[in-house]
Amino acid sequence: MFGLGIGELIVIGIVALLVLGPEKLPDAARSLGKALHQFRRAGQDLRDEVLYSPPPSVDKPVLTSLETSAAQTSVTAQSAQPVVPVESSLPMSLPTTTTTDKKE
């Protein structure tokens, strides 16, 4: 079972009898048996799920998180409104200043 021999099991049983007493020992053993049964069943269910689950569908490719975020970003960018230039109240060209160098 867990690498325990019959001698170790007898010692564990005697210690359990001394600690729990004869009234509580059957209830403790029953609870321990139920817990081990549920633990084994959960392990078997997990094993069956991993081994016998159907493979991923070929029709839908599995996307990584990076590809998913890139796809969401491109959809957001495509749905954004196009940028329309707004007429500005500023003049189209900046005034140029002319400096004349007078040589005296």
C-alpha positions as CSV (number, residue, x, y, z in Angstrom):
1,M,0.0,0.0,0.0
2,F,2.4,2.8,1.2
3,G,5.4,0.5,1.8
4,L,4.1,-0.4,5.3
5,G,4.4,-3.9,6.5
6,I,2.0,-5.8,8.9
7,G,4.1,-4.8,11.9
8,E,3.8,-1.1,11.2
9,L,0.1,-1.3,10.6
10,I,-0.4,-3.1,14.0
11,V,1.6,-0.3,15.7
12,I,-0.4,2.4,14.0
13,G,-3.7,0.6,15.0
14,I,-2.6,0.4,18.7
15,V,-1.6,4.1,18.8
16,A,-4.9,5.0,17.1
17,L,-6.8,2.9,19.7
18,L,-5.0,4.6,22.6
19,V,-5.4,8.1,21.2
20,L,-9.0,7.9,20.0
21,G,-10.4,5.3,22.3
22,P,-12.7,2.4,21.4
23,E,-15.8,4.6,21.0
24,K,-14.4,6.9,18.3
25,L,-12.1,4.5,16.5
26,P,-14.7,2.9,14.2
27,D,-16.0,6.4,13.2
28,A,-12.5,7.6,12.5
29,A,-11.7,4.5,10.4
30,R,-15.0,4.9,8.4
31,S,-14.2,8.6,7.7
32,L,-10.6,7.7,6.7
33,G,-12.0,5.0,4.3
34,K,-14.5,7.4,2.7
35,A,-11.8,10.0,2.3
36,L,-9.4,7.6,0.6
37,H,-12.2,6.3,-1.7
38,Q,-13.1,9.9,-2.8
39,F,-9.5,10.7,-3.3
40,R,-9.0,7.6,-5.5
41,R,-12.2,8.3,-7.5
42,A,-11.1,11.9,-8.1
43,G,-7.7,10.7,-9.3
44,Q,-9.3,8.2,-11.6
45,D,-11.7,10.8,-13.0
46,L,-8.8,13.1,-13.7
47,R,-6.9,10.3,-15.4
48,D,-9.9,9.4,-17.6
49,E,-10.4,13.0,-18.5
50,V,-6.8,13.4,-19.7
51,L,-6.5,10.1,-21.4
52,Y,-9.9,9.8,-23.0
53,S,-10.9,13.4,-23.8
54,P,-11.5,14.1,-27.5
55,P,-8.7,15.9,-29.3
56,P,-9.1,19.6,-30.1
57,S,-11.2,20.3,-33.1
58,V,-9.4,20.7,-36.4
59,D,-11.9,23.2,-37.7
60,K,-11.0,25.8,-35.0
61,P,-7.3,26.5,-34.5
62,V,-6.2,26.9,-31.0
63,L,-5.0,30.5,-30.5
64,T,-2.3,31.4,-28.0
65,S,-2.9,34.4,-25.7
66,L,-0.6,36.5,-27.8
67,E,-2.5,35.7,-31.0
68,T,-5.8,36.3,-29.3
69,S,-4.7,39.8,-28.1
70,A,-3.4,40.6,-31.5
71,A,-6.7,39.6,-33.2
72,Q,-8.6,41.7,-30.7
73,T,-6.4,44.7,-31.3
74,S,-6.8,44.5,-35.1
75,V,-10.6,44.3,-34.7
76,T,-10.6,47.3,-32.5
77,A,-8.4,49.2,-34.9
78,Q,-10.6,48.3,-37.8
79,S,-13.8,49.4,-36.0
80,A,-12.3,52.8,-35.1
81,Q,-13.5,55.9,-37.0
82,P,-11.2,57.2,-39.7
83,V,-9.3,60.3,-38.9
84,V,-10.8,63.3,-40.8
85,P,-8.7,66.4,-41.0
86,V,-10.3,69.4,-39.3
87,E,-10.0,72.8,-40.9
88,S,-7.7,74.9,-38.8
89,S,-8.0,78.5,-38.0
90,L,-4.3,78.9,-38.3
91,P,-2.8,80.2,-41.5
92,M,-1.6,77.5,-43.9
93,S,1.9,78.9,-44.1
94,L,4.0,80.5,-41.4
95,P,4.9,84.1,-42.0
96,T,8.5,84.4,-43.0
97,T,10.6,87.2,-41.7
98,T,13.1,88.8,-43.9
99,T,16.2,90.2,-42.4
100,T,18.3,92.4,-44.4
101,D,21.8,92.8,-43.5
102,K,23.0,96.3,-44.2
103,K,26.6,96.7,-44.5
104,E,27.7,100.0,-43.4
